[in-house]
Amino acid sequence: MRETVTTALERNEKSYQVEERSLKSTIVDLASLLKGLVLVVNVLPVLTGFWLALHFTNASIVDYWGDLVLTMIGSTLVIAGALALNNWYEVDLDRVMERTKNRPTVTGNFSMKVVLTLGIVFTIIGFAFLFLTTIEAVIYSFIGWFTYVVLYTMWSKRKYTLNTMIGAVSGAVTPLMGWTVIAPGYHMVPITLALIVFIWQMPHTFAIAMRRYDEYKRAGVAMLPVVYGFEVTKRQIVVYILCLLPLPFFLVSLGTTFVVIATLMNIIWIVTGIRGLYTRNDMKWANQMFIYSVNYILILFILMMMVTW
């Protein structure tokens, strides 16, 4: 009897461990499908836009708590839906690229039908939440979704080096998605935020394209370094970073501390970029640029909220 009970307990324990591993695997696959870091980087400007709109309209978070919940859930789901549809459409590219070989669309952990369904369902539910806020927020959300899914993923990415600029539009509207829940979007602050996100995406994406040059070339994706080479790409990176330099001065209403820190961050990035024009180790430099770009956007938008707290 004791052996039977022990055997049953061991069997239950093994079953629990299998279920636990399965749950962890599903969570990991879902994070990979929705490109976890990309999702966070896109949702953060939505929150920042919302927060700054409260600040500049002298509104209280208490009065808009419900709108904040609707905005964050809705925008997160819309962006997640776009990312899922991107993975569904680009599975052939993901199969030949090292950085995407573990995505569930490639491993088969999620069927293509499931991924397509998730992308559509996330999108519909996300827009349903946003429709409970303002029409202007819905319009900007749709612009971002349509640009990323249709104009970038399905049309330009494989054909034109301008794919990066087209895709950058979808990221640029994210601060406006948050701001317009509270106030109209024709204000210097959200427009400047949109410009920052738009321009930032260019050197960020070019650095990724350099790091993954061999993979993009093998997959036949028309990224700038694949078509025009590293030297042209490095010059373009420096030009776009230089374009970021004056933008903090359009946000003087956020205070001197913000302007000084943002400007110092831009100068450091410019110096790092110029060094790349003379380096012999392009890959090491591209890695440095990628890491800096991710930290740059996260620090910048968190700083905006901190100085207006």
Secondary structure, 3 states (H helix, E strand, C coil): CHHHHHHHHHHHHHHHHHHHHHHHHHHHHHHHHCCHHHHHHHHHHHHHHHHHHHHHCCCCCCCCHHHHHHHHHHHHHHHHHHHHHHHHHCHHHHCCCHHHCCCHHHHCCCCHHHHHHHHHHHHHHHHHHHCCCCHHHHHHHHHHHHHHHHHHHHHHCCCCCCHHHHHHHHHHCHHHHHHCCCCCCCCHHHHHHHHHHHHHHHHHHHHHHHHCHHHHHHHCCCCHHHHHCHHHHHHHHHHHHHHHCCHHHHHHHHCHHHHHHHHHHHHHHHHHHHHHCCCCCHHHHHHHHHHHHHHHHHHHHHHHHHCCC
